[in-house]
């Protein structure tokens, strides 16, 4: 059975797939950072919701890539982890 990394490596050879993947890379990175920070804090989505005032369903949408969080929302999430939101243009 093929691993997720192997499957992704194969799919990234397809130019159309790679283009779509590259366009969503920043969004995936934000999602990954939020999920990793929440798990590192041993926090549930509900606990994050209580700290931020963001509904658990909205946190779920953000983590699943179905949300479109504002900068203010991202700042609330960052503060809940004792962090600052940093956006760079590189």
Long-range contacts (C-beta under 8 A, 24 or more apart in sequence): 27-65, 28-65, 30-74, 31-62, 31-63, 31-64, 31-65, 34-62, 34-63, 34-77, 35-63, 37-77, 37-81, 37-83, 38-63, 38-81, 41-81, 48-77, 48-80, 51-80, 52-76, 52-77, 52-79, 52-80
